[in-house]
Amino acid sequence: MIIDEMIIGFIGVITTVILSSISLAYWLGKKFAMIDFRFNLVDEKFRQINERFKIIDERFKQIDERFKDIDNRLKSFEERLDLIEKRLSSLENKFGTLGEYIKSVYLTLIDFMTLRGVFSEDERRYMIRELDRLSEAYKISANPLKPEEYKFIKEVIKELMEKPSKEIDLWKLEKIVEIAERLTREEPSRTSFEFWMKAYMLYAMIRSEKFKEEEKKLKKDSC
């Protein structure tokens, strides 16, 4: 009887231990399963992060390609600008040559016309008034004409209005022509070119008149 009770007690203890072990194993299994689940979640997060980095890398590659495309376009644009600048430079040279040619033709024509005595006294007075009118465009300080140059021009015009041609110093008109020609280079405009053309025309008229006066004087003295 005592042995039976001991066996039954031992069996009870073993059963309790086995049940406890099974419970512990079950509990540990659940814990490990949860840990595995969490590790899986972490792995998934890392996988998602890696995917995002891949997407970002791909976008950076696309951006690099776009910048390369922009660089190529800019290079092409710069090449076109260089070509345009070369063409403009060529045109400027051609127009500069053409401008010099037109000036040369104009000077020759005016010299010939004054030599033939085409211009009358009334036309000379008209040209003086025109020169006076055009000079007013350079009265303000913000222009290529210096204040002393403007004053000089107005003084010479006053002399032209008040004195006969023989009393006018020709160098003064030459100076006005030089100033006017400089204006056509520094401020090319209709006014500056018109000012230069009429200044030279008036200079040629006065020069012709003075030449004729001297010629008459020489003939008179020779007689």
Order of alpha helices (4+ residues) and beta strands (2+ residues): alpha-alpha-alpha-alpha-alpha
